[in-house]
Amino acid sequence: MAYPGNTELSSQAKDRVMTAFKQVVGKLQQGNREEALIGLEFVLRLDPAYAPAMSLHQQLSSGADEIDLSEIVSQLQAPSTDAINNLLVEAVEAFNNRDFEGARSRVEQVLVDLPGHKEARNSSDRSKRPPGVSLRWVSSWPRPAKPATGAIPRRRQTSS
């Protein structure tokens, strides 16, 4: 499921929008329309382009007696854990086989459905690095004490 709102939001903002919207749906299922409407206004302030919230807000504002949650709830259904895990396993296998583009595409599929998925984010960062370069290795490089001046120092000659 692609995020049905402003795709330029950070993954944390998208997670917050989806969490708040799920709470709104819960309030509606409990029959509490007033709290649901307040929650929808909050969601739409976070992401005015969030389609499920716009649709639900329109239904609530029109004063409809019956609210159709079936389509909205189906939009919120996340892919199964097995599907996500399979994509991550395939991404690792592709990465190990040096198929970096294949690894990246599988990780991106996970991030479309679950923007805040930590392992997928880490894998995405790793797949963008050049092959053979790990962050630990780079961070272990010695740092120069002062910036280079451009002159190359001469070696001292030792007498034998």
N, C-alpha and C positions, 0 to 999 in steps of 0.2 A: 504494500500500500504506500503510495507516495503521499507526502505531507500535503494536505488539502488547504494550504494557506500560503503565506508569504515564505517562499523557499529561501530567501536571503537571511532569515532570522538565524541566530546561533542555535546550536543543538540544544542548549540549556533552555533557551526561550521556547523552542518548539515543544520540548518536554513539559514545560510549565503550562503552555497553552493546552496541550492534550490532557494533562492531569486535571486542570481546572474544568475542562469541558466534560470529562468523565464524571466529575463530581456534580456538574449540572444535570447530566443525564440521570444520575442516582437520585438527585432531588426530585426530578420529574417522576421517576418511577415510584417514589414515595408519595407522590401527589402534592408536593410542595412547589406550586407554580411561582409564587412570589420570590422565594429564594433562588429558584432556577433562573428567573429573569435577571435578578441582581448578578448572579454568577455569569450569565451570558454577556451582560454588559462589561464585566471584568475581562472575560475572554476576548471580546471584540476590541477592548482597549489595548490588550497585549498584541493581538493580531487581527486588524480589521478585515483581512482577506480570508480568514478561516471559514471556509465554505459550510461545514456542518453547523457552526454557530450562527452564521447568517441565516441559513435555512430554518433552524429551530427558532431563532429570534423572530423571524417573519411569522411563523406559525403561532407563536405565543402572543405577539403583538396584534395579530388579526383577531384574537379572541376565540379562536377555534376551540370547540368543546373537546374534540379528539385530537391528540397529537400523535403523529405517525413517527414512532421512534425506530421502527424496524430498519429503514434505510440508513438512518443516522448511526444506529448501533452497528450495522454491518460495515460502515465506513471505518469504525473504530477498531474492528477486529484486527488484532496483530497477527502476523504469521506465526505458525506453531514454532515452539522451541526447537523441534526436530529440524524444521526447514532452515532455521537460522544456523543451527549447529552444523548441518550438512554444508551450507554455503561457506561457513568458516573453515571446515575441514578441507573442502575443495580449494579454498583460497591458499591455505597453508601448503597443500600438495602442489598447487601450481607454482607457488613461490619457491618451494624446494626444487622444483624441476626447472627453475629459472624462467618460468612463463610469467613475467612480472605484469604484463598487461592482463592476462587471465586472472591473476590474483587480485589485481586492483579492481577489475569489473565485479568480481564476486563480493569483495568487501564493500564496494559502493552499493550493491544490491541490499546488503544488510543495513547499511547506513540510511538508505532511503526509507526502509521500514522502521528502523530503530535508530534515530539520529544520535542518541546518546550512548550507544553500545560501546563500552570501554575497550574491549578486546578488538573490535572492528576498527575503532579509531586508531589504536596502536598499530594494527596491521596496515592500515591505510598510510600512516606516517612512515612505516618501515618500507612499504612498497615504493615510496617516492624517493628513497635514498638510492644512490648508485650501488650496484652489486658489490658485495665484499666490504662495504663500509658500515660498521656498526656504531651506534652512538657511544658505547663504552670505549671503543677504540679511539674515536676522535677525541672524547673528553679526557683521555689519558695522555694526550700529547702534551709535552711540556710547554708552558706559556713563557714567552720571552719576558725578561725582567724589564726591559725598556724597548721602545720602538726602534727599529733599525734606522740608521742614519743614511744608508745608501752606500757607504764605504765598506769594502770587504777587507777585514783585518788580515794582515800578513801573518803567516805562521812563523813562530820563533824557530830559529835553527838551533839545534842542540849540537854541541861538539862531542865527538866520539873519542 
